[in-house]
Amino acid sequence: MPNAAAIDGTRIAYQVRGVGQPLLLLAGQSNNHTWWDPVRSDFEAQYRTIALDWRGTGESDKPDEVYSTVGFADDVVAVLDDLGLDSAHVYGTSMGGRVAQWLAINHPQRVDALVLGCTSPGAAHGYERSQEIRKALADPERADRVLLEIMYTPAWLAHNPGPYYVLGDPTMPSYAKRRHLVASNRHDAWDALPSITAPTLILHGTDDIFSPAANAQLLADRIPGARAELITGARHAYFHEFRSVASPAVLAFLTAAQDGS
């Protein structure tokens, strides 16, 4: 994988697949570019997809220092610069959606159209997961199974034994995992969200308890002209399990944004 040099010199690995207009795909917390593997082919026929390994994951450098969603957005800009791209469409899910917010806020000229999936404006103003969920995820004996059940419906899990690409990068050092958790938990873009100028679509599963679905309308009300779509019955990994609904919705939105409609 090629590498871009971040502002501080950290190497950010990225992967490019497909043809057409550039589409940045931003993964969730403690995950790398493989987060998108199950659905990336949905976009490659029309878009040049770009997926990166967050610092601390995959083939990117893993400095033991403070991470932030603002800083991750700057890393994304470094990837765009390395590719010689002035701008791209941006699709971010979970923590990737939080990073995408800052990308659209701090670097508006780099974002053509914005899709925010299963994300929130941050704990200070958003709807957060329950303490019960937090405790279950903190239990090492239960965490993997609980996370699977948060991501997917029981019916889907019964017929899809894996592999699963949304459970975190197993190669991450423990300190990097902690750094990612703190970065996501400290995200707060509330005051700046009204400054977003990119056309924005917000997608969320109605049965998401990891990032409650009420966050979707909260973001839509805060971002000028944004539109929220809820996917009935979907959990946090709506983009994978419900790809037959989610991917066409994203493609239709991007086409409309390009046409200016």
Contacts in CASP RR format, 6 or more apart in sequence:
PFRMAT RR
TARGET T0000
AUTHOR 0000-0000-0000
METHOD contacts of the structure
MODEL  1
MPNAAAIDGTRIAYQVRGVGQPLLLLAGQSNNHTWWDPVRSDFEAQYRTI
ALDWRGTGESDKPDEVYSTVGFADDVVAVLDDLGLDSAHVYGTSMGGRVA
QWLAINHPQRVDALVLGCTSPGAAHGYERSQEIRKALADPERADRVLLEI
MYTPAWLAHNPGPYYVLGDPTMPSYAKRRHLVASNRHDAWDALPSITAPT
LILHGTDDIFSPAANAQLLADRIPGARAELITGARHAYFHEFRSVASPAV
LAFLTAAQDGS
1 13 0 8 1.000
1 14 0 8 1.000
1 15 0 8 1.000
1 53 0 8 1.000
1 59 0 8 1.000
2 13 0 8 1.000
2 14 0 8 1.000
2 16 0 8 1.000
2 82 0 8 1.000
3 11 0 8 1.000
3 12 0 8 1.000
3 13 0 8 1.000
3 14 0 8 1.000
3 59 0 8 1.000
3 60 0 8 1.000
3 82 0 8 1.000
4 11 0 8 1.000
4 12 0 8 1.000
4 14 0 8 1.000
4 75 0 8 1.000
4 78 0 8 1.000
4 79 0 8 1.000
4 81 0 8 1.000
4 82 0 8 1.000
4 83 0 8 1.000
5 11 0 8 1.000
5 12 0 8 1.000
5 78 0 8 1.000
5 82 0 8 1.000
6 12 0 8 1.000
6 55 0 8 1.000
6 74 0 8 1.000
6 75 0 8 1.000
6 78 0 8 1.000
7 74 0 8 1.000
7 78 0 8 1.000
8 63 0 8 1.000
10 55 0 8 1.000
10 60 0 8 1.000
10 61 0 8 1.000
10 63 0 8 1.000
10 75 0 8 1.000
11 60 0 8 1.000
11 61 0 8 1.000
12 52 0 8 1.000
12 53 0 8 1.000
12 54 0 8 1.000
12 55 0 8 1.000
12 60 0 8 1.000
12 61 0 8 1.000
12 75 0 8 1.000
12 78 0 8 1.000
12 79 0 8 1.000
13 33 0 8 1.000
13 52 0 8 1.000
13 53 0 8 1.000
13 58 0 8 1.000
13 59 0 8 1.000
13 60 0 8 1.000
14 33 0 8 1.000
14 50 0 8 1.000
14 51 0 8 1.000
14 52 0 8 1.000
14 53 0 8 1.000
14 79 0 8 1.000
14 82 0 8 1.000
14 83 0 8 1.000
15 33 0 8 1.000
15 50 0 8 1.000
15 51 0 8 1.000
15 52 0 8 1.000
16 48 0 8 1.000
16 49 0 8 1.000
16 50 0 8 1.000
16 83 0 8 1.000
17 40 0 8 1.000
17 44 0 8 1.000
17 48 0 8 1.000
17 49 0 8 1.000
17 51 0 8 1.000
18 43 0 8 1.000
18 44 0 8 1.000
18 45 0 8 1.000
18 47 0 8 1.000
18 48 0 8 1.000
18 49 0 8 1.000
19 44 0 8 1.000
19 45 0 8 1.000
19 47 0 8 1.000
19 48 0 8 1.000
20 46 0 8 1.000
20 47 0 8 1.000
20 48 0 8 1.000
21 46 0 8 1.000
21 47 0 8 1.000
21 48 0 8 1.000
21 88 0 8 1.000
21 89 0 8 1.000
21 112 0 8 1.000
21 258 0 8 1.000
22 47 0 8 1.000
22 48 0 8 1.000
22 50 0 8 1.000
22 80 0 8 1.000
22 83 0 8 1.000
22 85 0 8 1.000
22 87 0 8 1.000
22 88 0 8 1.000
22 89 0 8 1.000
23 43 0 8 1.000
23 47 0 8 1.000
23 48 0 8 1.000
23 49 0 8 1.000
23 50 0 8 1.000
23 88 0 8 1.000
23 89 0 8 1.000
23 90 0 8 1.000
23 91 0 8 1.000
23 254 0 8 1.000
24 50 0 8 1.000
24 51 0 8 1.000
24 76 0 8 1.000
24 79 0 8 1.000
24 80 0 8 1.000
24 88 0 8 1.000
24 89 0 8 1.000
24 90 0 8 1.000
24 91 0 8 1.000
24 92 0 8 1.000
25 33 0 8 1.000
25 36 0 8 1.000
25 40 0 8 1.000
25 43 0 8 1.000
25 49 0 8 1.000
25 50 0 8 1.000
25 51 0 8 1.000
25 91 0 8 1.000
25 92 0 8 1.000
26 51 0 8 1.000
26 52 0 8 1.000
26 76 0 8 1.000
26 90 0 8 1.000
26 91 0 8 1.000
26 92 0 8 1.000
26 93 0 8 1.000
26 96 0 8 1.000
26 97 0 8 1.000
26 99 0 8 1.000
26 100 0 8 1.000
27 33 0 8 1.000
27 35 0 8 1.000
27 36 0 8 1.000
27 51 0 8 1.000
27 54 0 8 1.000
27 92 0 8 1.000
27 93 0 8 1.000
27 94 0 8 1.000
27 95 0 8 1.000
27 96 0 8 1.000
28 35 0 8 1.000
28 92 0 8 1.000
28 93 0 8 1.000
28 94 0 8 1.000
28 95 0 8 1.000
28 96 0 8 1.000
28 97 0 8 1.000
28 166 0 8 1.000
29 94 0 8 1.000
29 95 0 8 1.000
29 96 0 8 1.000
29 180 0 8 1.000
29 181 0 8 1.000
29 183 0 8 1.000
29 184 0 8 1.000
30 57 0 8 1.000
30 168 0 8 1.000
30 169 0 8 1.000
30 172 0 8 1.000
30 176 0 8 1.000
30 177 0 8 1.000
30 180 0 8 1.000
30 181 0 8 1.000
31 54 0 8 1.000
31 57 0 8 1.000
31 165 0 8 1.000
31 166 0 8 1.000
31 168 0 8 1.000
31 169 0 8 1.000
32 52 0 8 1.000
32 53 0 8 1.000
32 54 0 8 1.000
32 57 0 8 1.000
32 58 0 8 1.000
32 59 0 8 1.000
32 60 0 8 1.000
32 169 0 8 1.000
33 51 0 8 1.000
33 52 0 8 1.000
33 53 0 8 1.000
33 58 0 8 1.000
34 165 0 8 1.000
34 169 0 8 1.000
35 51 0 8 1.000
35 93 0 8 1.000
35 165 0 8 1.000
35 166 0 8 1.000
36 49 0 8 1.000
36 51 0 8 1.000
36 165 0 8 1.000
37 165 0 8 1.000
38 165 0 8 1.000
38 240 0 8 1.000
38 243 0 8 1.000
39 239 0 8 1.000
39 240 0 8 1.000
39 243 0 8 1.000
39 246 0 8 1.000
39 247 0 8 1.000
40 49 0 8 1.000
40 51 0 8 1.000
42 243 0 8 1.000
42 247 0 8 1.000
42 251 0 8 1.000
43 49 0 8 1.000
43 247 0 8 1.000
43 250 0 8 1.000
43 251 0 8 1.000
46 251 0 8 1.000
47 89 0 8 1.000
47 254 0 8 1.000
50 79 0 8 1.000
50 83 0 8 1.000
50 88 0 8 1.000
52 60 0 8 1.000
52 75 0 8 1.000
52 76 0 8 1.000
52 79 0 8 1.000
53 59 0 8 1.000
53 60 0 8 1.000
53 169 0 8 1.000
54 60 0 8 1.000
54 72 0 8 1.000
54 75 0 8 1.000
54 180 0 8 1.000
55 61 0 8 1.000
55 62 0 8 1.000
55 63 0 8 1.000
55 67 0 8 1.000
55 72 0 8 1.000
55 75 0 8 1.000
55 176 0 8 1.000
56 62 0 8 1.000
56 63 0 8 1.000
56 67 0 8 1.000
56 172 0 8 1.000
56 173 0 8 1.000
56 176 0 8 1.000
56 179 0 8 1.000
56 180 0 8 1.000
57 169 0 8 1.000
57 171 0 8 1.000
57 172 0 8 1.000
57 176 0 8 1.000
57 180 0 8 1.000
58 169 0 8 1.000
58 171 0 8 1.000
58 172 0 8 1.000
62 172 0 8 1.000
62 173 0 8 1.000
62 176 0 8 1.000
64 173 0 8 1.000
64 175 0 8 1.000
64 176 0 8 1.000
64 179 0 8 1.000
65 179 0 8 1.000
66 179 0 8 1.000
66 182 0 8 1.000
66 183 0 8 1.000
67 179 0 8 1.000
67 180 0 8 1.000
67 182 0 8 1.000
67 183 0 8 1.000
68 183 0 8 1.000
68 186 0 8 1.000
68 187 0 8 1.000
69 95 0 8 1.000
69 96 0 8 1.000
69 98 0 8 1.000
69 99 0 8 1.000
69 101 0 8 1.000
69 102 0 8 1.000
69 183 0 8 1.000
69 184 0 8 1.000
69 186 0 8 1.000
69 187 0 8 1.000
69 189 0 8 1.000
70 102 0 8 1.000
70 106 0 8 1.000
71 102 0 8 1.000
72 96 0 8 1.000
72 99 0 8 1.000
72 102 0 8 1.000
72 183 0 8 1.000
73 99 0 8 1.000
73 100 0 8 1.000
73 102 0 8 1.000
73 103 0 8 1.000
73 106 0 8 1.000
73 107 0 8 1.000
74 106 0 8 1.000
76 99 0 8 1.000
76 103 0 8 1.000
77 103 0 8 1.000
77 107 0 8 1.000
77 110 0 8 1.000
80 86 0 8 1.000
80 87 0 8 1.000
80 88 0 8 1.000
80 110 0 8 1.000
86 109 0 8 1.000
86 110 0 8 1.000
87 109 0 8 1.000
87 110 0 8 1.000
87 111 0 8 1.000
87 112 0 8 1.000
88 110 0 8 1.000
88 111 0 8 1.000
88 112 0 8 1.000
89 111 0 8 1.000
89 112 0 8 1.000
89 113 0 8 1.000
89 114 0 8 1.000
89 115 0 8 1.000
89 254 0 8 1.000
89 257 0 8 1.000
90 100 0 8 1.000
90 103 0 8 1.000
90 104 0 8 1.000
90 111 0 8 1.000
90 112 0 8 1.000
90 113 0 8 1.000
90 114 0 8 1.000
90 115 0 8 1.000
90 198 0 8 1.000
91 100 0 8 1.000
91 115 0 8 1.000
91 117 0 8 1.000
91 250 0 8 1.000
92 99 0 8 1.000
92 100 0 8 1.000
92 115 0 8 1.000
92 116 0 8 1.000
92 117 0 8 1.000
92 119 0 8 1.000
93 117 0 8 1.000
93 118 0 8 1.000
93 119 0 8 1.000
93 239 0 8 1.000
94 117 0 8 1.000
94 118 0 8 1.000
94 119 0 8 1.000
94 210 0 8 1.000
94 211 0 8 1.000
94 236 0 8 1.000
95 119 0 8 1.000
95 180 0 8 1.000
95 183 0 8 1.000
95 184 0 8 1.000
95 187 0 8 1.000
96 119 0 8 1.000
97 116 0 8 1.000
97 117 0 8 1.000
97 119 0 8 1.000
98 119 0 8 1.000
98 120 0 8 1.000
98 122 0 8 1.000
98 184 0 8 1.000
98 187 0 8 1.000
98 189 0 8 1.000
100 111 0 8 1.000
100 114 0 8 1.000
100 115 0 8 1.000
100 116 0 8 1.000
100 119 0 8 1.000
101 116 0 8 1.000
101 119 0 8 1.000
101 121 0 8 1.000
101 187 0 8 1.000
101 189 0 8 1.000
101 192 0 8 1.000
101 193 0 8 1.000
101 196 0 8 1.000
102 189 0 8 1.000
103 110 0 8 1.000
103 111 0 8 1.000
104 111 0 8 1.000
104 114 0 8 1.000
104 196 0 8 1.000
104 197 0 8 1.000
104 198 0 8 1.000
104 200 0 8 1.000
105 189 0 8 1.000
105 192 0 8 1.000
105 193 0 8 1.000
105 195 0 8 1.000
105 196 0 8 1.000
108 195 0 8 1.000
108 196 0 8 1.000
108 197 0 8 1.000
108 198 0 8 1.000
111 198 0 8 1.000
112 198 0 8 1.000
112 257 0 8 1.000
112 258 0 8 1.000
113 198 0 8 1.000
113 199 0 8 1.000
113 200 0 8 1.000
113 201 0 8 1.000
113 253 0 8 1.000
113 254 0 8 1.000
113 257 0 8 1.000
113 258 0 8 1.000
114 196 0 8 1.000
114 198 0 8 1.000
114 199 0 8 1.000
114 200 0 8 1.000
114 201 0 8 1.000
115 200 0 8 1.000
115 201 0 8 1.000
115 202 0 8 1.000
115 203 0 8 1.000
115 250 0 8 1.000
115 253 0 8 1.000
115 254 0 8 1.000
116 200 0 8 1.000
116 201 0 8 1.000
116 202 0 8 1.000
116 203 0 8 1.000
116 219 0 8 1.000
117 202 0 8 1.000
117 203 0 8 1.000
117 204 0 8 1.000
117 238 0 8 1.000
117 239 0 8 1.000
118 203 0 8 1.000
118 204 0 8 1.000
118 205 0 8 1.000
118 208 0 8 1.000
118 210 0 8 1.000
118 211 0 8 1.000
118 236 0 8 1.000
118 237 0 8 1.000
118 238 0 8 1.000
118 239 0 8 1.000
119 211 0 8 1.000
119 215 0 8 1.000
119 219 0 8 1.000
120 126 0 8 1.000
120 127 0 8 1.000
120 128 0 8 1.000
120 211 0 8 1.000
120 212 0 8 1.000
120 215 0 8 1.000
120 218 0 8 1.000
120 219 0 8 1.000
121 187 0 8 1.000
121 188 0 8 1.000
121 189 0 8 1.000
121 190 0 8 1.000
121 193 0 8 1.000
121 215 0 8 1.000
121 218 0 8 1.000
121 219 0 8 1.000
121 222 0 8 1.000
122 128 0 8 1.000
122 187 0 8 1.000
122 188 0 8 1.000
122 189 0 8 1.000
122 190 0 8 1.000
123 185 0 8 1.000
123 187 0 8 1.000
123 188 0 8 1.000
124 188 0 8 1.000
124 190 0 8 1.000
125 188 0 8 1.000
125 190 0 8 1.000
125 218 0 8 1.000
126 190 0 8 1.000
126 214 0 8 1.000
126 215 0 8 1.000
126 218 0 8 1.000
127 211 0 8 1.000
127 212 0 8 1.000
127 214 0 8 1.000
127 215 0 8 1.000
127 218 0 8 1.000
128 212 0 8 1.000
129 209 0 8 1.000
129 210 0 8 1.000
129 211 0 8 1.000
129 212 0 8 1.000
130 209 0 8 1.000
133 146 0 8 1.000
133 150 0 8 1.000
133 209 0 8 1.000
133 210 0 8 1.000
136 142 0 8 1.000
136 143 0 8 1.000
136 146 0 8 1.000
137 143 0 8 1.000
137 146 0 8 1.000
137 147 0 8 1.000
139 146 0 8 1.000
144 167 0 8 1.000
147 167 0 8 1.000
148 157 0 8 1.000
148 164 0 8 1.000
148 167 0 8 1.000
149 157 0 8 1.000
150 209 0 8 1.000
150 210 0 8 1.000
150 235 0 8 1.000
150 236 0 8 1.000
151 164 0 8 1.000
151 166 0 8 1.000
151 167 0 8 1.000
151 210 0 8 1.000
151 235 0 8 1.000
151 236 0 8 1.000
151 237 0 8 1.000
151 240 0 8 1.000
151 241 0 8 1.000
152 160 0 8 1.000
152 235 0 8 1.000
152 237 0 8 1.000
152 240 0 8 1.000
152 241 0 8 1.000
153 207 0 8 1.000
153 233 0 8 1.000
153 234 0 8 1.000
153 235 0 8 1.000
153 241 0 8 1.000
156 241 0 8 1.000
165 240 0 8 1.000
166 236 0 8 1.000
166 237 0 8 1.000
166 240 0 8 1.000
172 180 0 8 1.000
190 222 0 8 1.000
193 219 0 8 1.000
193 222 0 8 1.000
193 223 0 8 1.000
194 222 0 8 1.000
194 223 0 8 1.000
194 224 0 8 1.000
196 223 0 8 1.000
196 224 0 8 1.000
196 226 0 8 1.000
197 224 0 8 1.000
199 225 0 8 1.000
199 253 0 8 1.000
199 256 0 8 1.000
199 257 0 8 1.000
199 260 0 8 1.000
200 220 0 8 1.000
200 223 0 8 1.000
200 225 0 8 1.000
200 226 0 8 1.000
200 227 0 8 1.000
201 226 0 8 1.000
201 227 0 8 1.000
201 229 0 8 1.000
201 249 0 8 1.000
201 250 0 8 1.000
201 253 0 8 1.000
202 216 0 8 1.000
202 219 0 8 1.000
202 220 0 8 1.000
202 223 0 8 1.000
202 226 0 8 1.000
202 227 0 8 1.000
202 228 0 8 1.000
202 229 0 8 1.000
203 216 0 8 1.000
203 228 0 8 1.000
203 229 0 8 1.000
203 230 0 8 1.000
203 231 0 8 1.000
203 238 0 8 1.000
203 239 0 8 1.000
203 246 0 8 1.000
203 249 0 8 1.000
203 250 0 8 1.000
204 211 0 8 1.000
204 213 0 8 1.000
204 215 0 8 1.000
204 216 0 8 1.000
204 228 0 8 1.000
204 229 0 8 1.000
204 230 0 8 1.000
204 231 0 8 1.000
204 234 0 8 1.000
204 238 0 8 1.000
205 213 0 8 1.000
205 216 0 8 1.000
205 230 0 8 1.000
205 231 0 8 1.000
205 232 0 8 1.000
205 233 0 8 1.000
205 234 0 8 1.000
205 235 0 8 1.000
205 236 0 8 1.000
205 238 0 8 1.000
205 242 0 8 1.000
206 213 0 8 1.000
206 230 0 8 1.000
206 231 0 8 1.000
206 232 0 8 1.000
206 233 0 8 1.000
206 234 0 8 1.000
207 213 0 8 1.000
207 233 0 8 1.000
207 234 0 8 1.000
207 235 0 8 1.000
208 234 0 8 1.000
208 235 0 8 1.000
208 236 0 8 1.000
208 238 0 8 1.000
209 235 0 8 1.000
209 236 0 8 1.000
210 235 0 8 1.000
210 236 0 8 1.000
211 236 0 8 1.000
213 230 0 8 1.000
216 228 0 8 1.000
216 229 0 8 1.000
216 230 0 8 1.000
217 228 0 8 1.000
219 226 0 8 1.000
219 228 0 8 1.000
220 226 0 8 1.000
220 227 0 8 1.000
220 228 0 8 1.000
229 249 0 8 1.000
231 238 0 8 1.000
231 242 0 8 1.000
231 245 0 8 1.000
231 246 0 8 1.000
233 242 0 8 1.000
234 241 0 8 1.000
234 242 0 8 1.000
234 245 0 8 1.000
234 246 0 8 1.000
235 241 0 8 1.000
238 246 0 8 1.000
239 246 0 8 1.000
239 247 0 8 1.000
END
